Amino acid sequence: MANVEIYTKATCPFCHRAKALLSQKGVTYQEIPIDGDADKRDEMITRSGRTTVPQIFIDAQHIGGCDDLYALDGRAGLDPLLK
């Protein structure tokens, strides 16, 4: 099983959508909340080069945000990464 990490904020609707897609696929993921956590936010920005949530990593490969995740799934690229 792939190691999936997702940086999130509690109030972010895109985070909920991304987690819903992962859950629907039966994927166990590590959620890394950055609400009020400057160190985790800095870690996310360093790893992804982006300041928005969610930021999703599969086996340490940066996938991007919610739209990126859905686009990857739309072109059948997500399932192979999750195996």
KASUL-V896862 format. One record per residue. N is the residue number from 1. RES is the residue in one small letter. NEAR is the number of other ideal C-beta (glycine too) atoms within 10 Angstrom. Layout:
n={N/N}
res={RES/RES}
near={NEAR/NEAR}
This chain:
n={1/2/3/4/5/6/7/8/9/10/11/12/13/14/15/16/17/18/19/20/21/22/23/24/25/26/27/28/29/30/31/32/33/34/35/36/37/38/39/40/41/42/43/44/45/46/47/48/49/50/51/52/53/54/55/56/57/58/59/60/61/62/63/64/65/66/67/68/69/70/71/72/73/74/75/76/77/78/79/80/81/82/83}
res={m/a/n/v/e/i/y/t/k/a/t/c/p/f/c/h/r/a/k/a/l/l/s/q/k/g/v/t/y/q/e/i/p/i/d/g/d/a/d/k/r/d/e/m/i/t/r/s/g/r/t/t/v/p/q/i/f/i/d/a/q/h/i/g/g/c/d/d/l/y/a/l/d/g/r/a/g/l/d/p/l/l/k}
near={9/15/12/19/19/25/27/22/16/10/9/20/8/17/22/14/16/26/20/11/17/21/11/9/13/8/17/10/20/10/13/18/15/21/12/9/14/8/8/14/17/11/14/24/15/8/14/19/9/14/9/15/24/28/26/26/21/20/12/8/10/14/23/17/22/24/11/15/22/14/14/19/17/9/7/8/11/20/11/9/14/16/6}
